[in-house]
């Protein structure tokens, strides 16, 4: 019923009980999860995890990319590693795009030029392979958009979107969907909630960003770890904010994700 379009199952927080995490997601009507790689060192791990759990969750998919938070530690040759890995992974129906890539102007100490080098290089790979991209856009929406306009990118998802309505419209015009998750469950998240109410529903997809961005009900919990099973309850909150029945919201956001990630759609249809 639900798709989690952004979940880091390869994070250290999950590796001790990943079997339970997958089972808990399935018990909560999570039909598929997208696992975005964040550094070249992890490409093989991400692919192995997806292969390992295909029996339990056939619609588990992945993308390959270098996250902006890791660009200061990445080497130039990692772009070639990504290009080779993605070219080979085209043969794997569980591989659906390039990501998580982008720019982050929130975290102090990151070299913007280094980030731009990897962002632009990865957009070039996505363009050449005609693959959608999963974008990290924290406080960087305008520069992300500038990069997209310089390329012929087939679309993708702007993950954890928290920009302006005008910026959202520009992503939508470029064939992108916008990811919403646990941040919207906080009453003080006024901008995100306004976006949820006002944007075309065809532009919205659901995500958790597990193990990060825990929803509001975990705020006072001893266990703050987010997980993909929570996408169902998060989505119910999103539907309530939107003012739409949960079954209709579920059908729409699932189709939105499949529309922008056609390889995932092909997998579900197989």
C-alpha positions as CSV (number, residue, x, y, z in Angstrom):
1,X,0.0,0.0,0.0
2,X,2.8,2.5,0.9
3,X,6.2,3.3,-0.6
4,X,9.0,4.7,1.4
5,X,10.9,6.7,-1.2
6,X,13.9,7.5,1.0
7,X,15.3,5.2,3.7
8,X,18.9,4.5,4.5
9,X,18.7,0.8,5.4
10,X,22.5,0.5,5.2
11,X,22.9,3.0,8.1
12,X,24.8,1.5,11.2
13,X,21.7,2.1,13.3
14,X,19.9,-0.7,11.4
15,X,22.5,-3.3,10.8
16,X,21.9,-5.2,14.1
17,X,18.2,-5.8,13.6
18,X,17.6,-5.3,9.9
19,X,15.4,-8.5,9.7
20,X,13.0,-7.0,12.2
21,X,13.0,-3.6,10.4
22,X,12.0,-5.2,7.1
23,X,9.3,-7.4,8.8
24,X,7.9,-4.5,10.8
25,X,7.6,-2.5,7.5
26,X,5.8,-5.3,5.8
27,X,3.4,-5.6,8.8
28,X,2.6,-1.9,8.4
29,X,1.6,-2.2,4.7
30,X,4.9,-0.9,3.3
31,X,5.1,-2.4,-0.1
32,X,8.5,-1.1,-1.2
33,X,11.5,0.9,0.1
34,X,14.0,3.0,-1.9
35,X,17.5,2.8,-0.4
36,X,19.8,5.6,-1.7
37,X,23.5,5.1,-1.4
38,X,25.5,8.1,-0.1
39,X,29.2,7.3,-0.9
40,X,31.1,5.1,-3.3
41,X,32.4,3.0,-0.5
42,X,28.9,1.8,0.2
43,X,27.7,0.9,-3.3
44,X,28.4,-2.8,-3.0
45,X,26.8,-2.9,0.5
46,X,23.6,-1.3,-0.7
47,X,23.4,-3.7,-3.7
48,X,24.0,-6.7,-1.4
49,X,21.3,-5.6,1.1
50,X,18.7,-5.2,-1.7
51,X,19.6,-8.6,-3.1
52,X,19.5,-10.2,0.4
53,X,16.0,-9.0,1.2
54,X,14.3,-9.4,-2.2
55,X,12.7,-12.6,-1.0
56,X,10.9,-10.8,1.8
57,X,10.3,-7.5,0.0
58,X,10.4,-7.9,-3.8
59,X,9.9,-4.2,-4.3
60,X,13.0,-3.1,-2.4
61,X,15.0,-0.8,-4.7
62,X,18.2,1.3,-4.6
63,X,20.0,4.3,-6.2
64,X,23.7,5.0,-6.3
65,X,25.2,8.4,-5.5
66,X,27.6,10.5,-3.5
67,X,25.8,12.6,-0.8
68,X,26.9,16.2,-0.4
69,X,27.8,15.6,3.2
70,X,30.4,13.1,2.1
71,X,32.0,15.2,-0.7
72,X,34.8,16.5,1.5
73,X,35.9,12.9,2.0
74,X,35.2,11.7,-1.5
75,X,37.9,11.4,-4.2
76,X,37.6,12.6,-7.7
77,X,37.8,9.0,-9.0
78,X,34.6,8.2,-7.1
79,X,32.7,9.8,-10.0
80,X,34.2,7.2,-12.3
81,X,33.4,4.5,-9.8
82,X,29.8,5.7,-9.8
83,X,29.6,5.9,-13.6
84,X,30.9,2.3,-13.9
85,X,28.6,1.0,-11.1
86,X,25.5,2.6,-12.5
87,X,26.3,1.5,-16.1
88,X,26.5,-2.1,-14.8
89,X,23.5,-1.8,-12.5
90,X,21.3,-0.8,-15.4
91,X,20.9,-4.6,-15.9
92,X,19.4,-4.9,-12.4
93,X,15.7,-4.1,-12.3
94,X,16.0,-3.1,-8.6
95,X,18.3,-0.2,-9.6
96,X,16.2,2.9,-10.2
97,X,18.3,6.0,-10.4
98,X,21.2,8.2,-9.3
99,X,21.2,9.4,-5.7
100,X,21.4,10.7,-3.1
101,X,23.1,13.7,-4.7
102,X,22.8,17.5,-4.3
103,X,24.0,20.4,-2.2
104,X,23.8,21.2,1.5
105,X,24.3,24.8,2.6
106,X,23.1,24.1,6.2
107,X,26.0,22.1,7.7
108,X,29.0,24.3,8.5
109,X,32.5,23.5,7.1
110,X,31.5,21.9,3.8
111,X,33.3,23.3,0.7
112,X,30.7,24.6,-1.7
113,X,33.0,24.1,-4.7
114,X,33.7,20.5,-3.8
115,X,29.9,19.9,-3.4
116,X,29.3,21.5,-6.8
117,X,32.0,19.4,-8.5
118,X,30.3,16.2,-7.4
119,X,26.7,17.5,-7.9
120,X,27.5,18.5,-11.5
121,X,29.4,15.4,-12.2
122,X,26.6,13.2,-11.0
123,X,24.0,15.1,-13.0
124,X,26.1,14.4,-16.1
125,X,26.1,10.7,-15.3
126,X,22.3,10.7,-14.8
127,X,21.8,12.6,-18.0
128,X,24.0,10.2,-20.0
129,X,22.2,7.2,-18.6
130,X,18.8,8.8,-18.8
131,X,18.1,8.1,-15.1
132,X,16.1,10.1,-12.6
133,X,17.9,11.5,-9.5
134,X,17.2,11.6,-5.8
135,X,18.1,15.1,-4.6
136,X,19.3,16.5,-1.3
137,X,18.2,20.1,-1.3
138,X,18.8,21.5,2.2
139,X,19.0,25.3,2.0
140,X,20.2,24.9,-1.6
141,X,17.1,24.9,-3.7
142,X,18.1,27.7,-6.1
143,X,21.5,26.3,-6.9
144,X,20.1,22.8,-7.3
145,X,17.6,24.2,-9.8
146,X,20.3,26.0,-11.7
147,X,22.2,22.7,-12.1
148,X,19.1,20.9,-13.3
149,X,18.4,23.6,-15.9
150,X,21.9,23.1,-17.3
151,X,21.1,19.4,-18.0
152,X,18.4,17.3,-19.6
153,X,17.5,15.3,-16.5
154,X,14.4,13.0,-16.8
155,X,13.1,14.0,-13.3
156,X,13.3,12.5,-9.9
157,X,12.5,13.4,-6.2
158,X,13.5,16.5,-4.2
159,X,13.9,14.7,-0.9
160,X,12.7,16.3,2.4
161,X,11.5,19.3,0.6
162,X,11.3,22.5,2.7
163,X,11.6,25.3,0.1
164,X,9.2,28.0,-0.9
165,X,6.1,27.4,-3.0
166,X,7.7,29.2,-5.9
167,X,10.7,26.9,-5.7
168,X,8.4,23.9,-5.5
169,X,6.7,25.0,-8.6
170,X,10.0,25.1,-10.4
171,X,10.9,21.6,-9.4
172,X,7.5,20.4,-10.5
173,X,8.0,22.0,-13.9
174,X,11.3,20.1,-14.2
175,X,9.3,16.8,-13.7
176,X,10.3,16.3,-10.1
177,X,8.2,15.1,-7.2
178,X,8.6,16.4,-3.7
179,X,9.3,14.2,-0.7
180,X,7.5,14.7,2.6
181,X,7.9,12.7,5.8
182,X,8.2,13.0,9.6
183,X,9.0,16.7,9.7
184,X,5.4,17.5,8.6
185,X,4.0,15.7,11.7
186,X,5.3,18.5,13.9
187,X,2.7,21.3,14.4
188,X,5.4,24.0,14.3
189,X,6.4,22.9,10.8
190,X,4.1,25.6,9.3
191,X,5.9,26.0,5.9
192,X,5.9,22.3,5.2
193,X,2.3,21.9,6.2
194,X,1.3,24.9,3.9
195,X,3.1,23.2,1.0
196,X,1.3,19.9,1.7
197,X,-2.0,21.8,1.6
198,X,-1.4,24.0,-1.5
199,X,0.8,21.9,-3.9
200,X,-0.8,19.7,-6.6
201,X,-1.3,16.3,-5.0
202,X,0.3,14.8,-8.1
203,X,3.6,16.3,-6.9
204,X,3.8,14.6,-3.5
205,X,5.6,11.4,-2.5
206,X,6.0,9.8,1.0
207,X,9.3,9.1,2.7
208,X,10.9,8.5,6.1
209,X,14.6,9.3,5.6
210,X,15.1,6.6,8.2
211,X,16.9,6.5,10.6
212,X,16.7,10.3,10.6
213,X,13.9,12.8,10.8
214,X,11.8,11.0,13.5
215,X,8.1,11.8,13.5
216,X,6.5,13.9,16.3
217,X,5.3,10.9,18.3
218,X,8.9,9.8,18.9
219,X,9.9,13.3,20.2
220,X,9.7,12.2,23.9
221,X,10.5,8.6,23.3
222,X,13.7,6.9,24.6
223,X,14.1,5.4,21.1
224,X,14.4,8.2,18.5
225,X,15.3,6.1,15.6
226,X,13.0,6.5,12.6
227,X,12.2,3.4,10.5
228,X,10.3,2.6,7.3
229,X,7.4,1.0,9.1
230,X,6.5,4.5,10.2
231,X,5.8,5.7,6.7
232,X,2.2,4.4,7.1
233,X,1.4,6.5,10.1
234,X,3.3,9.5,8.7
235,X,1.3,9.3,5.5
236,X,-1.9,9.2,7.5
237,X,-0.8,12.5,9.1
238,X,0.0,13.9,5.7
239,X,-3.4,12.9,4.4
240,X,-5.1,14.6,7.4
241,X,-3.1,17.8,6.8
242,X,-4.0,17.7,3.1
243,X,-7.7,17.0,4.0
244,X,-8.0,13.9,1.9
245,X,-9.1,10.4,2.7
246,X,-6.2,8.0,3.4
247,X,-7.0,5.4,0.7
248,X,-7.1,8.1,-2.0
249,X,-3.9,9.7,-0.7
250,X,-2.2,6.3,-0.6
251,X,-3.2,5.5,-4.2
252,X,-2.1,8.9,-5.5
253,X,1.3,9.2,-3.7
254,X,2.2,5.6,-4.7
255,X,1.4,6.4,-8.3
256,X,3.4,9.6,-8.1
257,X,6.5,7.7,-7.0
258,X,6.1,5.1,-9.8
259,X,5.5,7.8,-12.4
260,X,8.8,9.6,-11.6
261,X,10.8,6.3,-11.1
262,X,9.7,4.2,-14.1
263,X,12.1,1.4,-13.3
264,X,10.4,0.9,-9.9
265,X,7.1,0.9,-11.7
266,X,8.3,-1.8,-14.1
267,X,9.4,-3.9,-11.1
268,X,6.1,-3.7,-9.4
269,X,4.3,-4.5,-12.7
270,X,6.5,-7.6,-13.3
